[in-house]
Amino acid sequence: MPKLVNPPEIHSPGGRYSHLAAMPAGARWTHVSGQVGQDATGRTLDGFAAQAEQAWRNVLACLVADGMGVRDVVKVVTYLVEASDIPASREARARVLEGHAPASTLVVVKQLASPAWLIEVEAVAAKPAAAAKRAAPRKAARPKRKAIRRR
């Protein structure tokens, strides 16, 4: 779990996030590409609330696929196309992150890669080295190569 800090020398966070998230040397890192409001079939959901919930669920699914969880999230970046969706975005985030407050950036942009997308969320997660060894997903065994005899 990251060390989350809000230094007293700077302003308090304007939402549920931390100004600093730090991990010890040797941690295992996972970077989750931007996730949007598409379900597993590739269908874009209707409305901001549905897309926000799905985008965050997609982030969580990516983390779980790599042996990580909500408490391992160190940093998130959220992109919205409408500033008026900020409150609904924070609600969806709070539901999925369950009170966890990683470092965070929120950006309002003109448009995402598809005009149908209203939100995109990317994340970075990490586990300390000892925990990472216990939680790392198993890799498929490589087939053994036959020794090549040289003449």
C-alpha positions in Angstrom: 0.0 0.0 0.0 1.4 3.4 -0.9 2.3 6.0 1.7 -0.2 8.8 1.2 0.7 12.2 2.5 -0.7 15.8 2.4 2.2 18.0 3.5 1.2 20.7 6.0 3.2 23.3 4.0 0.7 23.2 1.1 -3.1 23.6 0.7 -5.5 20.8 1.7 -6.7 18.6 -1.2 -9.8 19.9 -2.9 -11.4 16.4 -3.0 -10.7 12.8 -1.9 -7.1 12.5 -3.0 -3.6 12.9 -1.6 -0.9 15.3 -2.8 1.8 12.7 -2.5 1.9 8.9 -2.9 5.2 7.1 -2.4 6.4 3.5 -2.6 9.6 1.9 -1.3 12.4 0.9 -3.6 11.9 -2.4 -5.3 8.1 -2.1 -5.5 6.2 -3.9 -8.4 4.4 -1.3 -10.5 1.3 -1.7 -12.7 0.2 1.0 -15.2 -3.4 0.8 -16.4 -4.2 2.5 -19.7 -7.1 4.9 -19.9 -10.4 3.0 -19.4 -13.7 4.3 -20.8 -17.3 3.5 -20.4 -17.4 0.4 -22.6 -18.5 -3.0 -21.3 -16.8 -6.3 -22.1 -18.6 -6.5 -25.5 -17.2 -3.1 -26.5 -20.5 -1.3 -26.2 -20.3 2.3 -25.0 -22.8 2.8 -22.2 -25.4 5.5 -22.3 -25.1 8.6 -20.0 -22.3 9.9 -17.9 -23.1 8.0 -14.6 -23.1 4.6 -16.4 -19.9 5.4 -18.3 -18.1 6.6 -15.1 -19.1 3.5 -13.2 -18.0 1.2 -16.1 -14.7 3.1 -16.6 -13.8 2.6 -12.9 -14.9 -1.0 -12.9 -12.7 -1.6 -15.9 -9.7 0.0 -14.0 -10.5 -2.4 -11.1 -10.6 -5.4 -13.4 -7.2 -4.5 -14.9 -5.7 -4.2 -11.4 -7.2 -7.5 -10.3 -5.8 -9.2 -13.4 -2.3 -8.2 -12.2 -2.8 -9.2 -8.6 -3.5 -5.6 -7.4 -6.4 -4.1 -5.6 -7.9 -0.7 -4.8 -5.5 -0.1 -1.9 -2.5 -0.5 -4.2 -3.5 2.5 -6.4 -0.9 5.2 -6.2 -2.1 7.7 -8.8 -5.1 8.2 -11.1 -5.8 10.6 -13.9 -9.4 11.3 -14.9 -10.4 13.0 -18.2 -13.9 14.4 -18.6 -15.5 16.2 -21.5 -17.9 18.3 -19.3 -16.9 20.1 -16.1 -20.5 19.7 -15.0 -19.8 16.0 -14.6 -17.2 16.5 -11.9 -19.6 15.7 -9.0 -20.9 12.5 -10.6 -17.3 11.5 -11.5 -16.3 11.9 -7.8 -19.2 9.8 -6.7 -18.3 6.9 -9.1 -14.7 7.1 -8.0 -15.6 7.1 -4.3 -17.8 4.0 -4.8 -15.0 2.0 -6.5 -12.0 3.3 -4.5 -13.9 2.7 -1.2 -12.3 5.7 0.6 -8.8 5.2 -0.7 -7.3 8.6 -1.7 -4.3 8.2 -4.1 -2.6 11.1 -5.8 -5.0 12.4 -8.5 -5.3 14.7 -11.5 -8.6 15.6 -13.1 -8.6 17.2 -16.5 -11.5 18.6 -18.6 -10.8 18.2 -22.3 -12.7 19.1 -25.5 -13.1 15.5 -26.6 -11.7 12.0 -26.0 -10.7 9.6 -28.8 -14.3 8.7 -29.5 -17.0 11.4 -29.4 -19.3 8.9 -27.6 -16.9 8.7 -24.6 -17.6 11.1 -21.7 -14.9 9.9 -19.2 -11.5 8.2 -19.3 -9.6 7.0 -16.3 -6.0 5.8 -16.1 -4.2 4.5 -13.0 -0.9 3.5 -11.6 -0.7 0.9 -8.8 2.2 -0.6 -6.8 3.0 -3.2 -4.2 6.0 -3.3 -1.9 8.5 -6.0 -3.0 7.6 -8.6 -0.4 3.9 -8.2 -1.0 4.4 -8.2 -4.8 6.1 -11.6 -4.6 3.1 -13.0 -2.8 0.5 -11.4 -5.1 2.2 -11.5 -8.5 0.2 -13.3 -11.1 1.8 -16.6 -12.2 3.6 -16.6 -15.5 3.0 -19.5 -18.0 5.9 -21.9 -17.9 8.2 -21.7 -20.9 8.7 -24.9 -22.8 12.2 -26.2 -22.4 14.5 -26.0 -25.4 16.5 -28.9 -26.6 20.2 -28.4 -26.3 21.8 -27.8 -29.7 25.0 -29.7 -30.3 27.7 -27.7 -32.0 30.3 -29.3 -34.1 
